[in-house]
């Protein structure tokens, strides 16, 4: 390409205010370009790569970017010269001011923050660095002279800026993943070359190159033993060096060591032990994975150490799955508004860089996560039984949060799937959930379990909620979701049953392993029905039966609950199946009758019960 005219160094200067955000900035100049469509083959290749052809100048920047990996940006030189007046054009890179405005190439005016980086001249902002150019200095149909920029930016800053303004451009896609500063000069030269070829322009001599923060190229030392140890193959240092040189690594052999310097376009090669792993991965890739022989591991296996916490939780998962529940795994990130529908908290652990507004804090309630999953799936089936085991995050000022482990359960829908022989299935209720909880705790071998009615949980229906204790320790609560809370969700007409347990407390309780000999004597089975006041709890009656019958009553099971005007207003009938059995003798009907009479008298005395005839 033709090189002529005044050097760009005499026309343009660069000022970088923060090298950490902008380690390098390169500018080239091309004069007297003729804007027209690019050659057909170039347009075709750009389309195949997913880039829309515009004109020969813009296409040159995109084509060079795809070929070389360095995003470029073209400014209208005459616009910048007009803004500078008689003075030399001065390109400045700086952080934006909060509230500063910039109209980008897509026609939108954007409000900037101090996190964003701008390319400016002395009159004001020109482009949003590494993301998108500004509309004022863009290439137009009347453009004749072009200033071509190639730069390097802090990839974390570019990623945040692109996310903040929702600008997923080709440039931000590459810069947010890291582009080595060494690529800037080559990218600008390649872009100028294509512009000269396709637009008949004259490239100005030299480049303006501000390079205040050159990165340090990684240097790694490896030996033959490293190659054998990590890859399991025997390679000489010379062969290893040959494989790496194919990938543009610089290699020097000294004192039975291979010193490897990464090429300047590679930002993924570390140093130290990480660097050794990175370089040997490149060796394996170049050597060919299919050429590495299959061998058994030479080293001894490390001692196998169990993880009791994980194993206990896996056992709990198995129990819940066996009870017909399905596990869900949800995001730990949520928003206060989303979680506030079921549990309101003043303080949260907030994410410094949330991926989305609805994932700005770490959750405080596991029940909220399971109910969210239930709401998303509610229209896909007649019944759901979900559970999740996970952490919630309780904040501490200036300290790491507590992360207690919780179990949450949610159930709703029909008790039995509708079918040709099932016409009217009842809906799941409080006792369906209670039964599963009893079996779960039994499977964990937790004993001395008690259930107490509670109204201290705002998301549970008063009168249809219970607190669960193991001994004197509260391990959880369950019940039907409060109607006012349920209104916040789209969960259908069926009752929604929820439970939450504290796994840290449950895991700390020692399991009970009860071993009994199988009696050789036959049992006697008998049913009794007693009429009691509505306020008397069934568990109270059962406890009195067991206490009065002693060791002779081996099993008590409530099998019927009956209410009717015939038995009296405010009364209910509780029917129990009793099993009598003695370890040392065969019980007779008279023995059973004596125990029954004793039980009936005790119930009459304690709770005013009457035997139902």
C-alpha positions as CSV (number, residue, x, y, z in Angstrom):
1,X,0.0,0.0,0.0
2,X,1.1,3.6,-0.7
3,X,2.7,5.5,2.2
4,X,2.8,9.2,1.7
5,X,2.2,12.6,3.3
6,X,2.9,14.1,6.7
7,X,3.6,11.7,9.5
8,X,0.6,11.0,11.9
9,X,2.9,11.7,14.8
10,X,3.0,15.4,13.8
11,X,-0.8,15.6,13.7
12,X,-2.0,13.5,16.6
13,X,-1.0,12.9,20.2
14,X,-2.3,10.5,22.9
15,X,-2.9,11.0,26.6
16,X,-3.7,7.9,28.7
17,X,-4.9,8.9,32.2
18,X,-5.1,5.4,33.7
19,X,-2.8,2.7,32.3
20,X,-4.6,0.0,34.4
21,X,-7.7,0.6,32.4
22,X,-6.0,1.4,29.0
23,X,-2.5,-0.1,28.8
24,X,-2.0,0.7,25.1
25,X,-3.4,2.9,22.5
26,X,-2.3,3.0,18.8
27,X,-3.4,5.3,16.0
28,X,-2.8,5.3,12.3
29,X,-4.0,7.7,9.5
30,X,-5.1,7.0,5.9
31,X,-5.9,9.9,3.5
32,X,-8.1,10.3,0.5
33,X,-10.2,7.1,0.8
34,X,-13.0,6.4,-1.7
35,X,-16.0,5.0,0.1
36,X,-17.7,2.2,-1.8
37,X,-18.9,-1.4,-1.4
38,X,-16.1,-3.9,-0.5
39,X,-15.1,-6.5,-3.1
40,X,-17.7,-9.3,-3.4
41,X,-15.5,-12.0,-1.9
42,X,-14.9,-9.8,1.2
43,X,-18.6,-9.2,1.6
44,X,-19.3,-12.9,1.3
45,X,-16.7,-13.8,3.9
46,X,-18.0,-11.2,6.3
47,X,-21.6,-12.5,5.9
48,X,-20.4,-16.1,6.5
49,X,-18.8,-14.9,9.7
50,X,-22.0,-13.2,10.8
51,X,-20.9,-9.6,10.2
52,X,-23.1,-7.3,8.0
53,X,-21.1,-5.6,5.2
54,X,-21.4,-1.7,5.3
55,X,-18.7,-0.1,3.2
56,X,-15.1,-0.8,2.3
57,X,-13.7,1.2,5.3
58,X,-15.9,-0.3,8.0
59,X,-15.5,-3.7,6.4
60,X,-11.7,-3.4,6.6
61,X,-11.9,-2.8,10.3
62,X,-14.2,-5.9,10.8
63,X,-12.2,-8.1,8.4
64,X,-8.9,-7.2,10.2
65,X,-10.6,-7.9,13.6
66,X,-11.8,-11.3,12.5
67,X,-8.4,-12.2,11.0
68,X,-6.1,-10.8,13.7
69,X,-8.4,-10.7,16.8
70,X,-7.9,-7.0,17.5
71,X,-11.1,-4.9,17.4
72,X,-10.5,-1.6,15.6
73,X,-12.4,1.7,15.4
74,X,-12.4,4.3,12.6
75,X,-12.8,8.0,13.3
76,X,-13.5,10.7,10.7
77,X,-10.2,12.6,10.8
78,X,-11.7,15.8,9.4
79,X,-14.3,15.9,12.2
80,X,-11.6,15.6,14.8
81,X,-9.5,18.2,13.1
82,X,-12.4,20.7,13.0
83,X,-13.1,20.1,16.7
84,X,-9.4,20.7,17.5
85,X,-9.1,23.9,15.4
86,X,-5.6,25.1,14.8
87,X,-4.2,22.8,17.5
88,X,-2.8,19.3,17.3
89,X,-5.5,16.6,17.7
90,X,-5.2,15.2,21.2
91,X,-6.8,11.8,22.0
92,X,-7.5,11.3,25.7
93,X,-8.7,8.1,27.4
94,X,-10.3,8.7,30.8
95,X,-13.0,7.5,33.1
96,X,-16.4,9.1,32.5
97,X,-18.1,11.4,35.0
98,X,-21.4,10.2,36.6
99,X,-24.3,11.5,34.5
100,X,-22.1,12.3,31.4
101,X,-24.0,11.6,28.1
102,X,-22.8,10.0,24.9
103,X,-24.7,9.2,21.7
104,X,-23.4,5.9,20.4
105,X,-23.4,4.5,16.8
106,X,-26.7,2.7,17.4
107,X,-28.4,6.1,17.8
108,X,-29.1,5.9,21.5
109,X,-28.0,8.5,24.0
110,X,-26.4,6.8,27.0
111,X,-26.0,8.1,30.5
112,X,-22.6,7.1,31.7
113,X,-21.1,6.3,35.2
114,X,-17.6,6.6,36.6
115,X,-17.1,2.9,35.9
116,X,-17.1,3.5,32.1
117,X,-14.0,4.5,30.1
118,X,-14.2,7.1,27.3
119,X,-12.1,8.0,24.3
120,X,-12.2,11.8,24.0
121,X,-10.6,14.8,22.5
122,X,-10.2,18.1,24.2
123,X,-13.8,19.1,23.1
124,X,-15.5,16.0,24.7
125,X,-16.2,12.3,24.4
126,X,-15.9,10.4,21.1
127,X,-16.6,6.8,21.9
128,X,-17.3,4.3,24.7
129,X,-14.0,2.5,25.0
130,X,-13.9,-1.1,23.9
131,X,-17.6,-1.2,23.4
132,X,-19.0,1.1,20.7
133,X,-18.1,4.4,18.9
134,X,-19.8,7.7,19.2
135,X,-22.2,9.0,16.5
136,X,-20.5,12.4,16.0
137,X,-17.1,11.2,14.8
138,X,-18.3,8.1,12.9
139,X,-17.4,7.4,9.3
140,X,-20.0,8.9,6.9
141,X,-20.5,9.0,3.1
142,X,-18.5,12.2,2.9
143,X,-15.5,10.9,4.9
144,X,-12.1,11.3,3.1
145,X,-9.5,10.9,5.8
146,X,-9.6,8.3,8.5
147,X,-7.9,7.9,11.9
148,X,-7.8,4.2,12.8
149,X,-7.6,3.2,16.5
150,X,-6.4,-0.1,17.9
151,X,-6.2,-0.3,21.7
152,X,-6.1,-2.6,24.7
153,X,-8.5,-2.3,27.6
154,X,-9.1,-3.8,31.1
155,X,-11.3,-6.8,30.3
156,X,-13.2,-6.7,33.6
157,X,-14.1,-3.0,33.0
158,X,-15.2,-3.7,29.4
159,X,-17.4,-6.7,30.6
160,X,-19.1,-4.5,33.2
161,X,-19.6,-1.6,30.8
162,X,-21.1,-3.8,28.1
163,X,-23.4,-5.4,30.7
164,X,-24.4,-2.1,32.2
165,X,-25.4,-0.6,28.8
166,X,-26.6,-3.9,27.3
167,X,-24.2,-3.5,24.4
168,X,-23.0,-6.9,23.3
169,X,-20.9,-5.7,20.3
170,X,-18.2,-7.6,18.4
171,X,-15.6,-5.4,20.1
172,X,-16.9,-5.8,23.6
173,X,-17.2,-9.6,23.1
174,X,-13.5,-9.8,22.4
175,X,-12.2,-7.2,24.8
176,X,-14.2,-8.6,27.7
177,X,-12.4,-11.9,27.3
178,X,-8.9,-10.3,27.1
179,X,-7.0,-9.0,24.1
180,X,-3.2,-8.7,24.5
181,X,-1.8,-5.2,24.1
182,X,0.7,-6.5,21.6
183,X,-2.1,-7.1,19.1
184,X,-2.9,-3.4,18.8
185,X,0.0,-2.4,16.5
186,X,-0.5,-5.4,14.1
187,X,-4.2,-4.9,14.0
188,X,-3.9,-1.2,13.0
189,X,-1.3,-2.0,10.3
190,X,-3.6,-4.7,8.9
191,X,-6.6,-2.5,8.9
192,X,-4.7,0.3,7.1
193,X,-3.5,-2.2,4.6
194,X,-7.0,-3.4,3.7
195,X,-8.3,0.2,3.5
196,X,-5.5,1.2,1.1
197,X,-6.3,-1.9,-1.1
198,X,-10.1,-1.5,-1.1
199,X,-10.5,2.3,-0.8
200,X,-7.4,3.5,-2.8
201,X,-6.2,5.6,0.2
202,X,-2.7,6.7,1.0
203,X,-1.4,5.6,4.5
204,X,0.4,8.3,6.5
205,X,3.9,7.4,7.7
206,X,4.4,6.0,11.2
207,X,1.9,5.2,14.0
208,X,1.2,7.1,17.3
209,X,1.8,4.4,19.9
210,X,1.2,5.1,23.6
211,X,2.2,2.0,25.6
212,X,2.5,2.9,29.3
213,X,1.9,-0.5,30.8
214,X,3.4,-3.4,28.8
215,X,2.4,-6.8,30.3
216,X,5.1,-9.2,31.4
217,X,5.3,-12.3,29.2
218,X,5.1,-15.5,31.2
219,X,8.3,-17.4,31.4
220,X,8.1,-21.1,32.5
221,X,10.8,-23.7,33.0
222,X,10.1,-27.4,32.4
223,X,12.2,-30.6,32.5
224,X,12.0,-34.0,30.9
225,X,10.8,-35.3,34.3
226,X,7.9,-32.8,34.3
227,X,6.8,-34.0,30.8
228,X,6.9,-37.6,32.0
229,X,5.2,-36.9,35.3
230,X,2.4,-34.8,33.9
231,X,1.7,-36.4,30.5
232,X,3.1,-39.9,30.9
233,X,5.2,-39.8,27.7
234,X,8.9,-39.7,27.1
235,X,9.9,-36.6,25.1
236,X,13.3,-35.0,24.8
237,X,13.6,-31.2,25.5
238,X,14.4,-30.7,21.8
239,X,11.2,-32.5,20.8
240,X,9.2,-30.5,23.4
241,X,10.7,-27.3,22.1
242,X,9.8,-28.2,18.5
243,X,6.2,-28.8,19.5
244,X,6.0,-25.5,21.3
245,X,7.7,-23.5,18.6
246,X,4.8,-24.5,16.2
247,X,2.6,-22.5,18.5
248,X,5.0,-19.5,18.5
249,X,6.5,-20.1,21.9
250,X,10.1,-19.0,22.4
251,X,12.2,-21.9,23.7
252,X,15.8,-22.0,25.1
253,X,17.5,-25.1,26.5
254,X,19.9,-24.5,29.4
255,X,21.2,-26.9,32.1
256,X,18.7,-29.7,31.2
257,X,15.8,-27.2,31.5
258,X,13.6,-25.8,28.8
259,X,12.9,-22.1,29.3
260,X,9.6,-21.3,27.6
261,X,8.4,-17.7,26.9
262,X,4.8,-17.3,25.9
263,X,4.0,-15.5,22.6
264,X,2.8,-12.0,23.1
265,X,-0.8,-12.7,21.9
266,X,-1.3,-15.4,24.6
267,X,-2.9,-14.2,27.9
268,X,-3.9,-17.6,29.2
269,X,-0.4,-18.8,30.1
270,X,0.4,-18.4,33.9
271,X,3.6,-18.7,35.8
272,X,5.0,-21.1,38.5
273,X,3.2,-24.4,38.8
274,X,0.2,-23.1,37.0
275,X,2.4,-22.0,34.1
276,X,4.0,-25.5,33.9
277,X,0.4,-27.0,33.6
278,X,-0.5,-24.5,30.9
279,X,2.6,-25.2,28.9
280,X,2.4,-28.9,29.2
281,X,-1.2,-28.7,28.0
282,X,0.0,-27.0,24.9
283,X,2.6,-29.8,24.5
284,X,-0.1,-32.5,24.8
285,X,-2.3,-30.6,22.3
286,X,0.5,-30.2,19.7
287,X,1.7,-33.8,20.3
288,X,-1.8,-35.1,19.8
289,X,-4.0,-36.5,22.5
290,X,-4.6,-39.6,20.4
291,X,-0.9,-40.3,20.4
292,X,-0.6,-40.5,24.2
293,X,-0.8,-44.1,25.3
294,X,-3.4,-45.4,27.7
295,X,-1.7,-46.5,31.0
296,X,-2.7,-47.4,34.5
297,X,-1.9,-44.8,37.1
298,X,1.5,-45.3,38.6
299,X,1.0,-43.4,41.8
300,X,-0.6,-44.9,44.9
301,X,-4.2,-43.9,45.5
302,X,-4.6,-41.3,48.2
303,X,-6.3,-42.5,51.4
304,X,-10.1,-42.4,51.1
305,X,-11.6,-40.0,53.6
306,X,-15.3,-39.8,54.1
307,X,-17.4,-36.7,54.2
308,X,-20.0,-37.3,57.0
309,X,-22.0,-34.1,56.3
310,X,-22.3,-35.0,52.6
311,X,-23.1,-38.6,53.3
312,X,-25.8,-37.6,55.8
313,X,-27.4,-35.3,53.3
314,X,-27.2,-37.9,50.6
315,X,-29.0,-40.3,52.9
316,X,-31.7,-37.7,53.5
317,X,-32.1,-37.1,49.7
318,X,-32.6,-40.9,49.2
319,X,-35.2,-41.0,51.9
320,X,-37.2,-38.0,50.4
321,X,-37.0,-39.5,46.9
322,X,-38.2,-42.8,48.3
323,X,-41.2,-40.9,49.8
324,X,-42.2,-39.7,46.3
325,X,-40.6,-36.2,46.4
326,X,-38.6,-34.7,43.6
327,X,-35.4,-32.7,44.2
328,X,-35.0,-29.2,42.7
329,X,-31.8,-27.2,42.6
330,X,-32.3,-23.4,42.4
331,X,-30.1,-20.4,42.2
332,X,-28.8,-19.0,45.4
333,X,-29.2,-15.5,44.0
334,X,-32.5,-13.7,44.2
335,X,-33.9,-10.3,44.8
336,X,-35.5,-8.8,48.0
337,X,-38.7,-8.1,46.1
338,X,-39.0,-11.7,44.8
339,X,-38.2,-13.3,48.2
340,X,-40.3,-10.7,50.1
341,X,-43.5,-12.3,48.8
342,X,-43.0,-15.1,51.4
343,X,-40.3,-13.9,53.8
344,X,-39.3,-10.3,54.5
345,X,-35.8,-9.5,55.7
346,X,-34.2,-6.1,56.2
347,X,-30.6,-7.2,55.5
348,X,-29.1,-9.3,52.7
349,X,-25.7,-10.3,51.4
350,X,-25.5,-8.1,48.3
351,X,-23.5,-9.0,45.2
352,X,-21.0,-6.4,44.1
353,X,-21.5,-7.3,40.4
354,X,-24.9,-9.0,39.9
355,X,-25.5,-10.8,36.6
356,X,-29.1,-9.4,36.6
357,X,-31.3,-7.2,38.9
358,X,-33.4,-10.2,39.9
359,X,-30.2,-11.9,41.1
360,X,-28.7,-9.1,43.2
361,X,-28.7,-10.7,46.7
362,X,-28.1,-14.1,48.3
363,X,-31.2,-15.8,49.5
364,X,-32.4,-15.8,53.1
365,X,-35.2,-18.3,52.7
366,X,-35.0,-21.8,51.0
367,X,-38.8,-22.1,51.0
368,X,-39.0,-19.1,48.7
369,X,-36.7,-20.9,46.2
370,X,-38.8,-24.0,46.2
371,X,-42.1,-22.1,45.8
372,X,-40.5,-20.2,42.9
373,X,-39.8,-23.6,41.2
374,X,-43.4,-24.7,42.0
375,X,-44.9,-21.6,40.5
376,X,-42.9,-22.0,37.2
377,X,-44.0,-25.7,36.9
378,X,-47.6,-25.5,38.3
379,X,-49.4,-25.8,34.9
380,X,-47.5,-28.9,33.8
381,X,-48.9,-31.5,36.1
382,X,-51.8,-32.3,38.5
383,X,-49.6,-32.7,41.6
384,X,-46.1,-31.7,42.7
385,X,-43.9,-32.8,45.6
386,X,-40.7,-30.8,45.6
387,X,-37.8,-30.6,48.0
388,X,-34.5,-28.8,48.1
389,X,-31.4,-29.1,50.3
390,X,-29.2,-26.0,50.3
391,X,-27.7,-23.1,52.1
392,X,-29.2,-19.7,53.1
393,X,-27.0,-16.7,53.8
394,X,-27.4,-14.7,57.0
395,X,-25.3,-11.5,56.8
396,X,-22.9,-10.1,59.4
397,X,-21.5,-6.6,59.1
398,X,-18.0,-6.6,57.7
399,X,-17.7,-10.4,58.1
400,X,-18.5,-13.4,56.0
401,X,-22.2,-14.5,56.2
402,X,-23.4,-17.6,58.1
403,X,-24.5,-20.4,55.7
404,X,-26.8,-22.7,57.6
405,X,-28.0,-25.8,55.7
406,X,-31.8,-26.1,55.3
407,X,-34.3,-28.5,53.9
408,X,-37.4,-27.1,52.2
409,X,-40.4,-29.1,51.0
410,X,-43.4,-27.9,49.0
411,X,-46.4,-30.0,47.9
412,X,-49.7,-29.3,46.1
413,X,-52.2,-30.9,43.8
414,X,-54.1,-34.2,43.8
415,X,-53.3,-37.1,46.2
416,X,-53.7,-39.6,43.4
417,X,-53.4,-39.1,39.6
418,X,-56.7,-39.0,37.7
419,X,-57.3,-42.2,35.7
420,X,-60.2,-44.3,34.3
421,X,-60.7,-45.9,37.7
422,X,-60.0,-42.7,39.7
423,X,-62.7,-40.2,39.1
424,X,-62.4,-37.8,42.1
425,X,-59.1,-37.8,43.9
426,X,-58.8,-35.7,47.1
427,X,-56.3,-32.9,47.2
428,X,-53.1,-33.1,49.2
429,X,-53.5,-31.7,52.7
430,X,-51.7,-31.0,56.0
431,X,-51.6,-34.7,57.0
432,X,-50.0,-35.9,53.7
433,X,-47.1,-33.6,54.5
434,X,-47.0,-34.6,58.1
435,X,-46.9,-38.3,57.2
436,X,-43.9,-37.8,54.9
437,X,-42.2,-35.8,57.6
438,X,-42.8,-38.6,60.2
439,X,-41.3,-41.2,57.8
440,X,-38.4,-39.0,57.0
441,X,-37.5,-38.5,60.7
442,X,-38.0,-42.2,61.3
443,X,-35.6,-43.0,58.5
444,X,-33.0,-40.6,60.1
445,X,-33.6,-42.5,63.3
446,X,-34.6,-39.4,65.2
447,X,-36.9,-40.2,68.2
448,X,-38.8,-38.4,70.9
449,X,-40.5,-36.3,68.1
450,X,-43.4,-34.0,69.0
451,X,-45.6,-31.7,67.0
452,X,-47.0,-28.5,68.4
453,X,-49.5,-26.1,66.8
454,X,-48.0,-22.8,66.0
455,X,-49.0,-19.4,64.6
456,X,-45.5,-17.7,64.8
457,X,-44.6,-18.3,61.1
458,X,-46.1,-15.5,58.9
459,X,-46.1,-17.6,55.8
460,X,-48.1,-20.5,57.4
461,X,-51.8,-20.7,57.9
462,X,-52.7,-20.3,61.6
463,X,-54.4,-23.5,62.8
464,X,-52.9,-25.5,60.0
465,X,-49.3,-25.2,61.0
466,X,-47.0,-27.1,63.4
467,X,-43.6,-26.8,64.9
468,X,-41.5,-30.0,65.0
469,X,-39.3,-30.8,68.0
470,X,-36.8,-33.6,68.6
471,X,-36.6,-33.7,72.4
472,X,-36.6,-30.0,73.4
473,X,-34.9,-28.8,70.2
474,X,-37.0,-27.1,67.5
475,X,-35.9,-28.7,64.2
476,X,-38.4,-27.2,61.8
477,X,-42.0,-26.1,61.0
478,X,-44.6,-27.1,58.4
479,X,-48.1,-26.5,57.4
480,X,-50.4,-25.0,54.8
481,X,-49.3,-21.7,53.1
482,X,-51.1,-18.7,54.4
483,X,-53.9,-17.6,51.9
484,X,-52.5,-14.0,51.8
485,X,-49.0,-15.2,51.0
486,X,-50.4,-17.6,48.4
487,X,-52.1,-14.7,46.6
488,X,-48.7,-13.3,45.8
489,X,-48.0,-16.4,43.6
490,X,-49.8,-18.1,40.7
491,X,-50.3,-21.5,42.4
492,X,-53.8,-22.7,41.4
493,X,-56.6,-23.5,43.7
494,X,-55.2,-26.5,45.6
495,X,-53.7,-25.9,49.1
496,X,-49.9,-25.5,49.1
497,X,-48.1,-27.3,51.9
498,X,-44.6,-26.1,52.8
499,X,-42.0,-27.2,55.4
500,X,-38.5,-26.0,56.4
501,X,-36.0,-27.8,58.6
502,X,-32.7,-26.8,60.1
503,X,-30.3,-29.6,58.9
504,X,-27.4,-28.4,61.2
505,X,-29.6,-29.0,64.3
506,X,-30.9,-32.3,62.9
507,X,-27.5,-33.6,62.0
508,X,-26.2,-32.9,65.5
509,X,-28.8,-35.1,67.2
510,X,-27.5,-38.6,67.8
511,X,-29.6,-41.3,66.0
512,X,-31.3,-44.0,68.0
513,X,-30.9,-47.6,67.0
514,X,-33.6,-49.6,68.8
515,X,-33.2,-53.4,68.6
516,X,-36.0,-55.6,69.8
517,X,-36.3,-59.4,69.9
518,X,-39.2,-60.8,68.0
519,X,-41.7,-62.1,70.5
520,X,-42.6,-65.8,70.3
521,X,-46.1,-65.2,71.8
522,X,-49.1,-64.4,69.5
523,X,-50.6,-60.8,69.6
524,X,-54.2,-59.9,70.2
525,X,-55.7,-57.2,68.0
526,X,-58.6,-55.0,69.2
527,X,-60.2,-51.7,68.1
528,X,-61.6,-49.1,70.5
529,X,-63.5,-45.9,69.8
530,X,-63.7,-43.1,72.3
531,X,-65.7,-39.9,72.3
532,X,-63.8,-36.8,73.5
533,X,-64.1,-33.0,73.4
534,X,-63.1,-31.4,70.1
535,X,-60.2,-29.6,72.0
536,X,-58.6,-32.9,73.0
537,X,-55.6,-33.8,70.8
538,X,-55.3,-37.2,69.3
539,X,-51.7,-37.4,70.4
540,X,-52.8,-36.8,74.0
541,X,-55.2,-39.8,73.8
542,X,-52.5,-42.0,72.2
543,X,-50.0,-41.1,74.9
544,X,-52.4,-42.0,77.6
545,X,-53.2,-45.3,75.9
546,X,-49.5,-46.2,75.7
547,X,-48.8,-45.0,79.2
548,X,-51.7,-46.9,80.8
549,X,-51.2,-50.1,78.8
550,X,-47.5,-50.2,79.5
551,X,-45.3,-52.8,77.7
552,X,-48.4,-54.9,77.0
553,X,-49.6,-52.5,74.4
554,X,-47.1,-52.8,71.6
555,X,-48.8,-50.7,68.9
556,X,-51.4,-47.9,68.8
557,X,-52.8,-46.6,65.5
558,X,-55.4,-44.0,64.9
559,X,-57.5,-45.3,61.9
560,X,-60.7,-43.2,62.1
561,X,-61.9,-39.7,63.0
562,X,-65.7,-39.2,63.1
563,X,-67.9,-36.1,63.8
564,X,-71.7,-36.1,63.9
565,X,-74.5,-34.5,65.8
566,X,-75.4,-38.0,67.1
567,X,-72.3,-38.1,69.3
568,X,-72.9,-34.5,70.6
569,X,-72.1,-30.9,69.7
570,X,-68.3,-30.1,70.1
571,X,-67.4,-33.8,70.3
572,X,-65.4,-36.2,68.1
573,X,-64.9,-39.9,67.9
574,X,-61.3,-41.3,67.7
575,X,-61.0,-44.9,66.8
576,X,-57.7,-46.7,67.6
577,X,-56.3,-50.1,66.5
578,X,-54.5,-51.7,69.6
579,X,-52.1,-54.6,69.6
580,X,-51.7,-56.5,72.9
581,X,-48.7,-58.8,73.4
582,X,-46.7,-60.1,76.3
583,X,-43.1,-61.3,76.0
584,X,-43.4,-64.1,78.6
585,X,-46.9,-65.6,78.1
586,X,-49.7,-66.0,75.7
587,X,-52.3,-63.3,76.5
588,X,-56.0,-64.4,76.9
589,X,-59.1,-62.4,76.0
590,X,-59.5,-61.8,79.8
591,X,-56.0,-60.2,80.0
592,X,-56.8,-58.0,77.0
593,X,-60.2,-56.9,78.5
594,X,-58.5,-56.0,81.8
595,X,-56.0,-53.8,80.0
596,X,-58.8,-52.3,77.9
597,X,-60.9,-51.4,80.9
598,X,-57.9,-49.9,82.6
599,X,-57.3,-47.7,79.5
600,X,-60.9,-46.6,79.3
601,X,-61.0,-45.6,83.0
602,X,-57.8,-43.6,82.6
603,X,-59.1,-41.8,79.5
604,X,-62.4,-41.0,81.3
605,X,-60.5,-39.6,84.3
606,X,-57.9,-37.6,82.4
607,X,-59.8,-36.2,79.3
608,X,-63.4,-37.1,80.0
609,X,-63.5,-39.7,77.3
610,X,-66.4,-42.1,76.8
611,X,-66.3,-45.5,75.2
612,X,-68.4,-45.4,72.0
613,X,-70.7,-48.4,71.8
